[in-house]
């Protein structure tokens, strides 16, 4: 009995629980300074034994102030300068000290203005040290908005001049009624022998003109001319019900034509010519008939080369 009581007194700190789950649980106490949950307990099952006991062991770790090593501060005196002296490493032999910020020549006004212009652009006075004219630069900037109107699109600066021949209102009958659109006929040319006719349709006049100008640039043709800025020979062209007759003219005659024919010849660069509309009065068909008549013309040197004879023998 004495041996059994001694054993029970030695295990007073342990809790013995008999369960039917046949598992052994081992867990530690939670740290009171953290609320993070601890890892789950480890379970070991022994199916070979009919009955087992579950034992829970509690371990507590404490640190005393006497365990901390503070011998360094026993010999350290903060008022003593010898303990706080910093000894930098030695400089290499080829070391050159950098110049001071205040040393060196002062910058001139031109250098200051140049540096300012590189960062913020030219000054408001218009003077530029980089050679940029601010007024020319402002004219190249695309103006996206206009006062009291919608956004504006900058015209394409490709050397071609645009001229509107005709703008008509057209309707399209659909199931729900009629759709209103605008059709524009535009001629573009550089007055150096290049000309084109285009047509476009949109719900607004501005959009129709823009579409027709793009279409005209896709249909550029070359106009053969002599040194007197006239046609090399007479020609006729037709498109649909429209028929156009073109004749060369002597210097000083000017362009004697009307309607769409005159606009096409002027933008092509022809200064002396005669033109006549012989068929329909449709502006689009007459403009295209003029282009057809121009495409039939050939230069004298091209005809002489095809025939294999000198150019002087063409008039014999």
C-alpha positions in Angstrom: 0.0 0.0 0.0 2.8 2.3 0.8 4.3 1.8 -2.7 0.9 2.5 -4.4 0.4 5.8 -2.4 3.9 7.0 -3.3 3.2 6.3 -7.0 -0.1 8.3 -6.8 1.5 11.2 -5.1 4.3 11.4 -7.7 1.7 11.5 -10.5 -0.4 14.2 -8.9 0.5 16.6 -11.7 -0.7 14.2 -14.4 -4.3 13.6 -15.3 -5.3 10.1 -16.1 -8.3 9.6 -18.3 -9.6 6.2 -19.4 -11.4 6.4 -22.8 -12.8 3.9 -25.2 -11.3 5.6 -28.2 -7.9 3.9 -27.8 -6.0 7.2 -28.5 -3.1 9.0 -26.9 -3.3 12.8 -27.0 -0.2 15.0 -26.5 -0.6 18.8 -26.4 1.1 21.9 -25.0 -0.3 25.0 -23.4 -1.1 28.0 -25.5 1.1 31.1 -25.5 -0.9 33.8 -23.7 0.6 36.5 -25.9 -0.8 35.1 -29.2 -4.3 34.3 -30.2 -3.2 32.1 -33.1 -4.6 28.6 -32.7 -2.1 25.9 -32.0 -1.5 22.9 -34.1 -4.0 20.0 -33.8 -3.1 17.2 -31.4 -1.3 14.1 -32.5 -3.2 10.9 -32.2 -1.7 7.5 -32.1 -4.1 4.5 -32.2 -3.1 1.1 -31.1 -5.7 -1.4 -32.3 -3.8 -4.4 -30.8 -4.6 -3.4 -27.2 -8.1 -3.7 -26.0 -7.8 -0.8 -23.5 -5.4 2.1 -23.3 -5.0 5.3 -21.3 -4.9 8.9 -22.5 -2.1 11.1 -20.9 -2.0 14.9 -21.2 1.3 16.6 -20.4 1.5 20.3 -19.7 4.9 22.2 -20.1 5.6 25.8 -19.1 8.7 27.7 -20.1 9.8 30.7 -18.0 12.9 33.0 -18.3 14.4 34.7 -15.4 16.1 38.1 -15.5 19.2 36.6 -14.1 19.6 34.5 -17.2 20.2 37.5 -19.6 23.8 38.4 -20.2 24.4 42.1 -19.4 28.1 42.1 -18.9 28.7 44.3 -21.9 27.0 47.3 -20.2 29.1 46.9 -17.1 32.2 48.2 -18.8 30.5 50.7 -21.2 30.5 54.4 -20.3 28.4 56.6 -22.7 30.2 59.8 -21.5 33.6 58.4 -22.4 34.6 59.6 -26.0 37.2 56.9 -26.4 34.4 54.2 -26.6 32.5 56.0 -29.3 35.3 57.1 -31.7 34.7 55.9 -35.4 37.8 55.0 -37.3 37.1 55.1 -41.0 39.0 52.9 -43.5 42.1 54.4 -45.2 41.6 56.0 -48.6 43.2 54.4 -51.6 46.3 56.0 -53.2 44.4 57.1 -56.4 41.5 58.6 -54.6 40.3 62.0 -55.8 37.9 64.0 -53.7 34.8 65.2 -55.6 34.5 68.9 -56.1 32.2 70.9 -53.8 28.8 72.0 -55.0 29.7 75.7 -54.7 32.9 75.4 -56.5 33.3 75.8 -60.3 32.2 78.4 -62.8 28.7 79.9 -62.6 26.1 79.0 -65.3 25.3 81.7 -67.8 21.7 82.8 -68.6 21.7 81.0 -71.9 22.6 77.7 -70.3 19.9 78.2 -67.7 17.4 79.0 -70.4 18.4 76.0 -72.5 18.1 73.7 -69.5 14.7 75.2 -68.7 13.5 74.8 -72.3 14.6 71.1 -72.4 12.5 70.4 -69.3 9.4 72.7 -69.8 9.4 73.8 -73.5 10.0 77.2 -75.0 9.2 80.4 -73.0 6.0 82.4 -73.5 8.0 85.2 -75.0 8.5 83.2 -78.2 12.3 83.2 -77.9 13.8 79.7 -78.2 17.4 78.7 -77.7 16.9 75.3 -79.4 15.8 76.9 -82.7 12.1 76.0 -82.3 9.5 78.6 -83.3 6.6 78.2 -80.8 4.1 79.8 -83.2 4.9 77.2 -85.9 4.7 74.4 -83.3 1.3 75.7 -82.1 0.0 75.6 -85.6 1.0 72.0 -86.0 -0.9 70.9 -82.9 -4.2 69.3 -83.7 -7.2 71.2 -82.3 -9.5 68.5 -81.1 -12.3 70.7 -79.8 -14.1 73.8 -81.1 -16.2 76.4 -79.4 -19.9 75.5 -79.6 -19.3 72.5 -82.0 -18.3 68.9 -82.0 -14.8 67.7 -82.4 -12.9 68.9 -85.4 -10.7 66.8 -87.6 -7.5 68.3 -89.0 -7.2 68.2 -92.8 -4.6 65.9 -94.2 -1.7 67.9 -95.5 -0.4 65.7 -98.3 -0.2 68.4 -101.1 -3.6 67.7 -102.5 -6.3 70.4 -102.8 -9.9 69.4 -102.2 -12.9 71.0 -103.9 -16.6 70.0 -103.5 -18.4 69.6 -106.7 -21.9 68.7 -105.5 -23.8 67.8 -102.3 -27.2 66.2 -102.6 -29.7 64.9 -100.1 -30.7 61.3 -100.8 -33.2 59.1 -99.2 -33.4 55.3 -98.8 -36.8 53.7 -98.3 -36.8 51.0 -95.7 -39.4 49.0 -93.8 -40.0 51.6 -91.1 -39.9 54.7 -93.5 -37.2 56.7 -95.2 -33.5 57.2 -94.2 -32.0 60.6 -95.0 -28.4 60.8 -96.1 -26.1 63.3 -97.9 -24.0 62.4 -100.9 -21.0 64.5 -101.7 -18.8 64.6 -104.9 -15.3 65.8 -104.3 -12.3 66.3 -106.6 -8.7 66.3 -105.3 -5.6 67.3 -107.1 -2.1 68.7 -106.7 -2.2 71.0 -109.8 0.9 69.1 -111.1 -0.8 66.4 -113.2 -2.4 64.3 -110.4 -6.2 64.4 -110.0 -8.9 62.1 -108.6 -12.7 62.0 -108.3 -14.5 60.5 -105.3 -18.0 60.1 -103.9 -19.2 59.5 -100.4 -22.4 59.2 -98.5 -23.1 59.8 -94.8 -25.8 61.1 -92.4 -24.0 64.5 -92.1 -22.5 66.7 -94.8 -19.1 66.9 -93.1 -18.9 63.1 -92.9 -19.9 62.8 -96.5 -17.2 65.2 -97.7 -14.5 63.4 -95.7 -15.5 60.0 -97.1 -15.5 61.3 -100.6 -12.1 63.0 -100.2 -10.7 59.6 -99.0 -12.3 57.9 -102.0 -10.9 60.5 -104.4 -7.4 59.9 -103.1 -7.7 56.2 -103.9 -8.6 57.0 -107.5 -5.7 59.3 -108.5 -4.8 59.4 -112.2 -2.0 61.2 -114.1 -2.9 63.8 -116.7 -0.4 64.1 -119.6 0.4 67.8 -120.4 2.8 69.7 -122.6 5.2 72.5 -121.6 2.4 74.9 -122.3 0.2 73.2 -119.7 -2.3 71.9 -122.2 -3.3 68.6 -123.6 -1.1 66.8 -126.2 -4.0 66.0 -128.4 -7.8 66.0 -128.5 -9.8 63.3 -126.7 -13.3 62.3 -125.8 -14.7 60.2 -123.0 -18.0 59.0 -121.8 -19.3 57.6 -118.6 -22.9 56.4 -118.4 -25.1 59.0 -120.3 -22.4 61.7 -120.0 -20.0 62.5 -122.8 -17.1 65.0 -122.6 -15.0 66.4 -125.3 -11.5 67.9 -124.6 -9.3 70.0 -126.9 -5.9 71.5 -126.5 -5.5 75.3 -126.6 -2.8 77.8 -127.3 -1.1 79.6 -124.4 -3.2 82.4 -122.9 -6.5 80.8 -123.7 -7.3 79.6 -120.2 -9.7 76.8 -119.2 -12.9 77.2 -121.2 -15.2 74.6 -119.7 -18.0 74.5 -117.2 -19.4 72.4 -114.4 -17.5 69.4 -113.1 -15.2 69.4 -116.2 -13.7 72.8 -115.2 -13.0 71.7 -111.6 -11.2 68.5 -112.7 -9.0 70.4 -115.2 -8.1 73.2 -112.8 -7.1 70.8 -110.0 -5.1 68.7 -112.5 -3.0 71.8 -113.3 -4.3 72.4 -116.9 -4.2 76.2 -117.7 -5.1 76.1 -121.4 -7.8 73.8 -122.6 -11.3 73.6 -124.1 -14.0 71.3 -122.7 -17.6 70.6 -123.6 -20.3 68.5 -122.0 -22.2 66.7 -124.8 -24.5 64.4 -122.9 -26.1 64.3 -119.5 -25.7 67.2 -117.0 -25.0 64.8 -114.0 -22.0 66.2 -112.2 -20.6 62.9 -111.0 -20.9 61.3 -114.5 -19.3 64.3 -116.2 -16.4 64.3 -113.7 -15.8 60.7 -114.3 -16.1 61.1 -118.1 -13.4 63.8 -117.9 -11.1 61.3 -116.1 -11.8 58.7 -118.8 -11.0 61.2 -121.6 -7.8 62.1 -119.8 -6.7 58.5 -119.4 -7.0 58.0 -123.2 -4.3 60.7 -123.9 -0.7 59.8 -124.5 2.5 61.7 -124.7 4.3 62.1 -128.0 7.5 60.4 -126.7 5.5 57.4 -125.6 3.9 56.9 -129.0 7.3 57.4 -130.8 8.9 54.8 -128.4 6.1 52.3 -129.1 6.5 52.8 -132.9 10.3 52.6 -132.8 10.8 55.9 -134.6 12.2 59.3 -133.7 9.7 61.9 -132.3 10.4 64.2 -135.3 8.9 61.7 -137.7 5.5 61.8 -136.0 4.5 64.9 -137.9 5.7 63.8 -141.4 
